[in-house]
Amino acid sequence: MYNKVIMVGNLTRDVELRYLPSGSALATLGLASNRRYKKQDGSQGEEVCFIDVKLFGRAAEVANQYLHKGSKVLIEGRLTLESWTDQSGTKKSKHTITAESMQMLDGKASTSTEDTPYTPYESNYSAPPSHAYTPKENAQGGINAPKYEQNIPEINIDEDEIPF
């Protein structure tokens, strides 16, 4: 089975940080992600998905330090189902995202006119993308416009092997 969620959205409330008995940090945040689409009659429609996210360890502490209501983040994780019984004895449940990595997408708030983006924080290491930026120097020692390398595999298929 495969359970992977990637969601970009804005925080609906400030980060709630607490520490587990083991000493590990746990941050809970609300995330809203919207989708715009065109209806059959041609008008614009919009749907919003609200979901709670749980971050653990250093990622939880970083989120608490830098994020606030309205901050834009990218969350990668897995979908989990939480179940409980409320005070009246009714069984309740909801889906949440248990985050494996987080990237802050807002520009860093600064007093200068320069808007420097946050360095993304990820709780686990991942290799750089295959389209990594590689600047090239020109003859005068300066750097030309950025060149992107793409590692696109070449596929050799005979007409007899095409499945459709």
N, C-alpha and C positions, 0 to 999 in steps of 0.2 A: 504494500500500500504506500501511497505517496501523499503527504499532507504538507503543502507549502502555500503560504499566503504572502503576497507582496501588495502593500497598500500605501498610497500617498494620500495625505489628508492634513487637516488642521486640527489642533487640539481644541476640544470643546470646554475644557476646564484646566486649571492649574494642576501640575503633577502632584500626586499624593505619595509621599515617601514614608516607608516604615521599615523596620528591621525585624527579620525573623529571629526566633530563638537561637538559631545557628550562627547569628551575626551577619548573615547575608542581607543585602539591601533588596527591597522590593518596591518598585514604583508602579502605580496604577495611573493610567491616563485614558481619557476619552478621545476617540478619533472620529472625525466626520469626513467622509469622502463623497464627492458628488459626481454625477454623470449627466451631461447634457445630451439630448437627442432630439431628432425632428420627428414629430408626430405625423400620422397619416394625413391630417388636414394641413400640414405644412408649418404649423406653429411649433415653437420650441418647448420642449418638456425637460424637466429636471427631476432626478431622483437622488436622494441622499441616503447614505448608509452610515449608521452610527454603530460603533463597536468599542468595547473596552480593550485595552492592551496592557499586558503585564511585562515589565522589564526586570531583570535580576542583576545583581552584582554591580560592577562598575558602571555598566550602561544605565542602571537605575539612578545612580548618583549623578552621572553626567546629565541625564534628562532633568533631574530635579534642579540642578544648578543653572542650566541654560534655557530650558523650555518653559513657556508660559501659555496661557490661554491664547489661541490664535496662531501659535507657531506652526510652521509647515514641516512635516517629517515624512520620511519614507521608512516603513517598518517591514522587515522580513521575518517570518516566523511560521508557526503552525496554529491551526484552528483547534481549540479545545472547548469542550462542553462542561460547564459548571452546573451542578445541581445542588439544591438545598431545600429545606423546609422552613417556611416563614413562621412567625409567631402564632398565626391562626391555624397552623398545621397543614397549610396548602403547599404542595410540592411545586417548586419553581425551577427554571433552568434558563441559561443564556449561553450564547457562544462568545468566546473571547479569543484574542490572539496572544499566544505566548511568544514573545519576541526573541529572535535569535540574533538580530542585528538592527541597528537604527542609524539613520543618517539625518542630520539636521539640514533642512533645505533653505531656511531663511538666511538673509544676509545678516552679518554680525552688526548689532547696534553700536554705532560709534558716534563721536561728536564731530568727526571730520566729514568731509564730503565723500571720502572714499568709502565704498561699500564692499568690504571684504567678506566672502562667504565663510561660513564655519568649515572647519576641517571635519569630514564625516567621521563618526565614531562607530566602529563595528566591534561587536563582542567576540567575533571570530575572524581569523585571517582568511582572505580570499585572494586569489591571483588577480593581477590587473587584467582589464578587458583586452580582447584581441585587437581592438582598434585604438591602442594606446597612442597618445600624442608624442611625436618625436620631432622637435624643431631641427631644422637644417641650417647650417651656416653658409653664407654666400662668400664670394671672393674677398669682399671688403671686411670680413670678420663679423658682420651683422647676421641677424637671423631672418630668414625669409618667412613668408606666410607658412603657417603650420601645415605639415604633411601628416596624413594619417595612414598608418599601415593597417591593412585588413588581411587577416589570415582566413581566407575563404577556401575551403577544400575543393579541389577539382574532382568532379564526379564524371566518370566515363561509363556511360550506359549505352549498350547496343540497343537497337530498335526492338530486338526480340525479347529484351529483358524488361521493357516498360510494362507495368502491371495494369494499365488502363487502356 
